[in-house]
């Protein structure tokens, strides 16, 4: 939903009602994850997607209906072998979609949520999906406050506590409660949609390859920083708008920067005086991905130096070097695709091989 919130915020600020459809559950090879959203606004304008095209027509009509009625709807779409013309997913998966009307009166906190997401402030939106509570009721939960209600104080308290826990993990999904917040599986179902700040991509070495990696990192939703000790190369005009450019020694900058289990670190300097102290710092801190550019000879020499300064085999095993998947890439843009492909494959547990040679589900569950 993050990508369509700017438009939704404009509709909301103008007082224009809109129907918001959100994927709240998936099974098997579903095309989108929970949290994917589509909205139908004034003059039947559509933004976003819940299935990549399979059921958008049906969801469009549902969104118009909920705006007219004021009542939220919950619908499940799957594949029907019996009726080839039924609305469903051709991939064989199943998605459950909550469609609810959004207006300032129905959802007073929506504007604040949109502003927080735009400002990269963490917030979780809890929405009633089913059970003995008002379907579509929302509770916005920030680390230091809440806004809205799901119907009872006990339910609000229990959901707020869980929402903050999910927010710390950047997790999204369904939870179940009794009507007063009891931990039960047979009563109120609530969808917790976490808007954690975007993960960071730290790119070291302000070369042409870095500009291409920064561009694709921004496209994938990372908050990108490029760092280089050489001011002649580390200039903002060489990089996409919105990418932070820092002039500093890479290892010193990283030492003063927070990273977490979602952070991606790309070392593109391939110069020992930068690489070795930088990788010594990187391999001893939290990160989802640490990749380093260079030839196989450069890699072997780099590993020798890292062992000499005391890095363990376990720490060295975290290093993806030479960086990227084997795509035969040559240009900076092709190399950036190779790096991005390895990051995505590592995140989701992909093999990096052709799908034509693979078996089983195409869409994988996240690697934890």
VMD Tcl script that draws the C-alpha trace (Angstrom):
set ca {
  {0.00 0.00 0.00}
  {2.91 2.34 0.64}
  {3.28 3.26 -3.03}
  {-0.34 4.44 -3.41}
  {-0.64 6.34 -0.11}
  {0.35 9.74 -1.59}
  {-2.68 9.61 -3.92}
  {-4.94 8.28 -1.16}
  {-3.77 11.09 1.10}
  {-4.77 13.65 -1.51}
  {-8.24 12.12 -1.91}
  {-8.66 12.01 1.85}
  {-7.54 15.64 2.34}
  {-10.01 16.74 -0.34}
  {-12.84 14.88 1.42}
  {-13.33 12.50 -1.50}
  {-14.57 9.06 -0.34}
  {-12.80 6.05 -1.81}
  {-12.96 2.29 -1.60}
  {-9.79 0.68 -0.30}
  {-9.14 -3.01 -1.04}
  {-6.36 -4.72 0.91}
  {-5.06 -8.28 0.62}
  {-5.32 -9.68 4.17}
  {-4.50 -13.36 3.54}
  {-3.00 -15.53 0.79}
  {-2.43 -19.21 0.14}
  {-0.43 -21.24 -2.34}
  {0.99 -19.39 -5.33}
  {-0.76 -16.06 -4.81}
  {0.52 -13.16 -6.92}
  {0.63 -10.50 -4.16}
  {1.46 -10.54 -0.46}
  {-0.73 -9.41 2.45}
  {-0.81 -5.63 2.50}
  {-1.03 -5.21 -1.28}
  {-3.75 -2.65 -1.98}
  {-5.92 -1.12 -4.66}
  {-8.23 1.86 -4.32}
  {-11.07 3.32 -6.36}
  {-11.51 7.04 -5.89}
  {-13.30 10.01 -7.43}
  {-14.39 9.63 -11.06}
  {-13.63 5.88 -10.76}
  {-9.90 6.50 -10.77}
  {-7.96 3.35 -9.84}
  {-4.57 3.13 -8.14}
  {-2.69 0.05 -7.00}
  {-3.26 -3.66 -7.52}
  {-4.25 -6.71 -5.47}
  {-3.55 -9.50 -7.95}
  {-1.65 -8.18 -10.94}
  {-4.78 -8.12 -13.09}
  {-6.65 -11.36 -12.37}
  {-9.43 -10.04 -10.13}
  {-9.06 -6.27 -10.38}
  {-12.34 -5.92 -12.31}
  {-14.34 -7.61 -9.56}
  {-12.53 -5.63 -6.84}
  {-13.28 -2.41 -8.72}
  {-17.00 -3.13 -8.54}
  {-16.75 -4.10 -4.86}
  {-14.97 -0.85 -4.05}
  {-17.71 1.17 -5.73}
  {-20.35 -0.79 -3.80}
  {-18.77 -0.26 -0.38}
  {-18.46 3.48 -1.00}
  {-22.15 3.59 -1.90}
  {-23.28 1.43 1.05}
  {-20.77 2.45 3.68}
  {-20.29 -1.23 4.65}
  {-17.01 -3.12 4.40}
  {-16.87 -6.43 2.51}
  {-14.59 -9.47 2.74}
  {-14.13 -11.58 -0.39}
  {-11.95 -14.57 -1.27}
  {-10.74 -15.20 -4.81}
  {-9.28 -18.50 -5.98}
  {-9.15 -20.71 -9.04}
  {-12.21 -22.63 -10.12}
  {-11.74 -25.72 -12.28}
  {-15.50 -26.07 -12.57}
  {-16.14 -22.64 -14.08}
  {-13.45 -21.41 -16.45}
  {-15.14 -18.01 -16.70}
  {-15.42 -17.40 -12.97}
  {-13.49 -14.50 -11.46}
  {-10.36 -15.99 -9.94}
  {-6.59 -16.36 -9.96}
  {-5.09 -18.16 -12.93}
  {-1.99 -18.97 -10.86}
  {-3.96 -21.45 -8.73}
  {-3.53 -19.49 -5.51}
  {-6.08 -17.80 -3.30}
  {-6.32 -14.30 -1.85}
  {-8.70 -12.81 0.70}
  {-9.42 -9.12 0.22}
  {-10.98 -6.66 2.63}
  {-12.72 -3.79 0.86}
  {-13.76 -0.84 3.02}
  {-14.92 2.72 2.51}
  {-12.55 5.46 3.65}
  {-13.75 8.94 4.59}
  {-12.64 11.43 7.27}
  {-15.75 10.47 9.28}
  {-15.25 6.70 8.95}
  {-11.48 6.72 9.48}
  {-10.33 9.89 11.31}
  {-6.73 8.63 11.64}
  {-6.10 7.89 7.96}
  {-4.57 11.28 7.21}
  {-2.13 10.98 10.12}
  {-1.17 7.49 8.99}
  {-0.48 8.70 5.44}
  {1.67 11.56 6.77}
  {3.63 9.20 9.02}
  {4.33 6.78 6.19}
  {5.46 9.66 3.96}
  {7.77 10.84 6.74}
  {9.11 7.29 7.25}
  {7.71 7.17 10.76}
  {6.71 3.67 11.97}
  {2.99 2.98 12.31}
  {0.72 -0.09 12.25}
  {-2.90 -0.02 11.13}
  {-5.15 -2.64 12.76}
  {-8.40 -3.36 10.90}
  {-11.25 -5.67 11.91}
  {-11.72 -8.35 9.25}
  {-14.38 -10.52 10.89}
  {-16.11 -11.61 14.10}
  {-18.33 -9.79 16.61}
  {-16.86 -6.35 15.91}
  {-17.51 -3.75 13.22}
  {-15.83 -5.00 10.06}
  {-13.55 -2.28 8.69}
  {-13.06 -0.55 12.06}
  {-9.47 0.66 12.40}
  {-6.97 1.45 15.10}
  {-3.73 3.27 14.18}
  {-0.84 2.40 16.47}
  {2.40 4.38 16.72}
  {5.22 3.59 19.17}
  {3.98 6.39 21.46}
  {0.24 6.74 20.78}
  {-2.92 5.24 19.30}
  {-5.85 6.69 17.37}
  {-9.24 5.07 16.73}
  {-10.96 2.06 18.25}
  {-11.91 -1.50 17.31}
  {-14.93 -1.47 19.59}
  {-13.87 -2.24 23.17}
  {-11.05 -0.92 25.40}
  {-9.78 -4.45 26.10}
  {-9.53 -5.27 22.41}
  {-7.78 -1.97 21.72}
  {-5.20 -2.63 24.45}
  {-4.43 -6.17 23.29}
  {-4.21 -5.21 19.63}
  {-2.04 -2.16 20.40}
  {0.48 -4.35 22.22}
  {0.63 -6.85 19.35}
  {0.78 -4.07 16.76}
  {3.87 -2.58 18.38}
  {5.49 -6.00 18.44}
  {4.75 -6.56 14.75}
  {6.00 -3.05 13.95}
  {9.37 -3.81 15.52}
  {9.66 -6.79 13.16}
  {8.14 -5.05 10.13}
  {5.57 -7.88 10.06}
  {2.06 -7.89 8.59}
  {-0.69 -10.49 9.08}
  {-3.86 -11.69 10.81}
  {-4.36 -12.02 14.57}
  {-7.32 -13.42 16.53}
  {-8.87 -12.16 19.77}
  {-11.87 -12.45 22.01}
  {-14.25 -9.45 21.94}
  {-12.44 -7.90 24.91}
  {-8.89 -8.74 23.87}
  {-8.68 -12.33 25.09}
  {-6.19 -14.54 23.25}
  {-8.63 -16.72 21.32}
  {-8.78 -18.18 17.84}
  {-12.55 -18.18 17.41}
  {-13.66 -14.60 17.68}
  {-12.48 -11.23 16.31}
  {-10.04 -11.40 13.40}
  {-7.80 -8.36 13.00}
  {-5.41 -7.54 10.18}
  {-2.20 -5.84 11.38}
  {-0.54 -3.88 8.58}
  {2.88 -2.60 9.62}
  {4.49 0.37 7.91}
  {8.03 0.10 9.20}
  {10.57 2.58 7.79}
  {12.02 1.38 4.46}
  {15.08 -0.87 4.76}
  {18.42 0.75 4.06}
  {20.81 0.08 1.20}
  {24.35 1.30 1.85}
  {26.47 1.54 -1.30}
  {30.18 2.16 -0.87}
  {32.22 3.46 -3.79}
  {30.83 6.30 -5.91}
  {31.52 4.73 -9.30}
  {29.26 4.20 -12.33}
  {28.21 0.82 -10.97}
  {27.17 2.49 -7.72}
  {24.86 4.88 -9.58}
  {23.13 1.94 -11.27}
  {22.87 -0.07 -8.03}
  {21.51 3.00 -6.22}
  {18.90 3.48 -8.92}
  {17.63 -0.11 -8.74}
  {17.79 -0.05 -4.94}
  {15.55 3.00 -4.89}
  {13.20 1.24 -7.32}
  {13.00 -1.77 -4.96}
  {11.99 0.49 -2.08}
  {15.26 0.86 -0.18}
  {16.42 4.09 1.42}
  {19.73 4.39 -0.40}
  {22.94 6.02 0.82}
  {26.11 6.20 -1.29}
  {29.38 6.78 0.56}
  {32.88 7.47 -0.77}
  {35.93 9.15 0.72}
  {36.66 10.96 -2.57}
  {34.64 14.18 -2.89}
  {35.31 14.44 -6.62}
  {33.22 11.29 -7.13}
  {30.72 11.56 -4.26}
  {28.58 14.33 -5.73}
  {24.75 14.26 -5.62}
  {24.41 15.15 -9.32}
  {25.91 11.76 -10.25}
  {23.15 9.86 -8.48}
  {19.35 9.60 -8.65}
  {17.26 12.18 -6.82}
  {16.43 11.04 -3.32}
  {19.68 9.10 -2.87}
  {21.77 10.37 0.04}
  {25.43 10.98 -0.86}
  {28.03 11.08 1.92}
  {31.71 12.01 1.72}
  {33.54 10.00 4.39}
  {35.83 7.03 4.81}
  {33.51 4.04 4.33}
  {34.46 2.15 7.49}
  {34.15 5.30 9.60}
  {30.73 6.11 8.18}
  {29.48 2.54 8.70}
  {30.80 2.50 12.27}
  {28.57 5.48 13.09}
  {25.50 4.15 11.24}
  {22.74 1.89 12.53}
  {22.03 -1.29 10.58}
  {19.51 -4.06 11.15}
  {18.50 -7.44 9.77}
  {16.95 -5.78 6.69}
  {19.98 -3.64 5.74}
  {21.76 -4.28 2.43}
  {25.46 -3.39 2.15}
  {27.11 -3.24 -1.28}
  {30.89 -2.71 -1.35}
  {31.86 -1.55 -4.84}
  {35.20 0.13 -4.10}
  {37.39 -2.95 -4.86}
  {40.37 -1.18 -3.28}
  {41.97 -2.88 -0.23}
  {42.49 0.35 1.68}
  {38.71 0.88 1.59}
  {37.44 -2.71 1.38}
  {39.23 -4.40 4.24}
  {38.40 -2.04 7.14}
  {34.89 -1.59 5.74}
  {34.19 -5.33 5.48}
  {35.71 -5.92 8.91}
  {33.05 -3.57 10.29}
  {30.22 -4.83 8.06}
  {30.70 -8.55 8.72}
  {30.45 -8.02 12.48}
  {27.11 -6.20 12.49}
  {23.49 -6.97 11.58}
  {22.68 -6.98 7.85}
  {20.53 -8.96 5.43}
  {23.11 -8.89 2.65}
  {26.78 -7.96 2.36}
  {28.22 -8.08 -1.16}
  {31.59 -6.99 -2.51}
  {32.64 -6.33 -6.10}
  {35.85 -7.61 -7.61}
  {37.48 -10.35 -9.64}
  {38.08 -13.79 -8.21}
  {41.72 -12.83 -7.69}
  {40.60 -9.71 -5.81}
  {38.21 -11.83 -3.77}
  {40.93 -14.31 -2.78}
  {43.29 -11.53 -1.75}
  {40.52 -9.76 0.17}
  {39.65 -12.95 2.06}
  {43.31 -13.47 2.96}
  {43.55 -9.98 4.41}
  {40.30 -10.37 6.35}
  {41.49 -13.62 7.90}
  {44.76 -11.95 8.88}
  {42.91 -9.29 10.87}
  {40.94 -11.90 12.76}
  {37.59 -12.48 11.05}
  {36.22 -15.97 11.64}
  {35.06 -18.38 8.95}
  {31.50 -17.89 10.16}
  {31.76 -14.14 9.68}
  {33.41 -14.53 6.27}
  {30.64 -16.91 5.16}
  {28.22 -13.95 5.22}
  {30.11 -12.24 2.39}
  {28.64 -12.52 -1.13}
  {31.69 -12.09 -3.34}
  {32.07 -11.64 -6.23}
  {28.82 -9.72 -5.89}
  {25.67 -10.66 -7.86}
  {24.24 -13.62 -9.74}
  {25.82 -15.09 -12.86}
  {23.83 -13.29 -15.57}
  {26.77 -12.58 -17.86}
  {26.36 -8.90 -16.98}
  {28.72 -6.34 -18.51}
  {27.34 -2.81 -18.25}
  {26.76 -1.01 -14.92}
  {23.01 -1.39 -15.41}
  {23.29 -5.12 -16.10}
  {25.53 -5.58 -13.07}
  {22.96 -3.69 -10.97}
  {20.28 -6.15 -12.13}
  {22.61 -9.01 -11.16}
  {23.15 -7.55 -7.68}
  {19.43 -6.86 -7.19}
  {18.58 -10.39 -8.32}
  {20.92 -11.86 -5.70}
  {19.45 -9.65 -2.98}
  {15.89 -10.70 -3.88}
  {16.86 -14.38 -4.15}
  {18.55 -14.31 -0.75}
  {15.58 -12.56 0.83}
  {12.98 -15.02 -0.46}
  {15.04 -18.21 -0.61}
  {15.20 -18.35 -4.40}
  {17.76 -20.47 -6.20}
  {18.71 -17.90 -8.82}
  {18.14 -20.50 -11.54}
  {15.61 -20.43 -14.41}
  {12.02 -21.05 -13.37}
  {11.67 -23.41 -16.33}
  {14.09 -25.76 -14.55}
  {12.46 -25.42 -11.12}
  {9.56 -27.26 -9.49}
  {7.13 -26.30 -6.75}
  {5.69 -22.93 -5.81}
  {6.88 -19.88 -7.73}
  {6.05 -17.44 -4.92}
  {7.95 -18.39 -1.77}
  {7.40 -17.52 1.86}
  {9.98 -15.12 3.39}
  {13.22 -16.62 4.66}
  {13.52 -16.10 8.43}
}
mol new
graphics top color blue
foreach p $ca { graphics top sphere $p radius 0.5 }
foreach p [lrange $ca 0 end-1] q [lrange $ca 1 end] { graphics top cylinder $p $q radius 0.2 }
display resetview
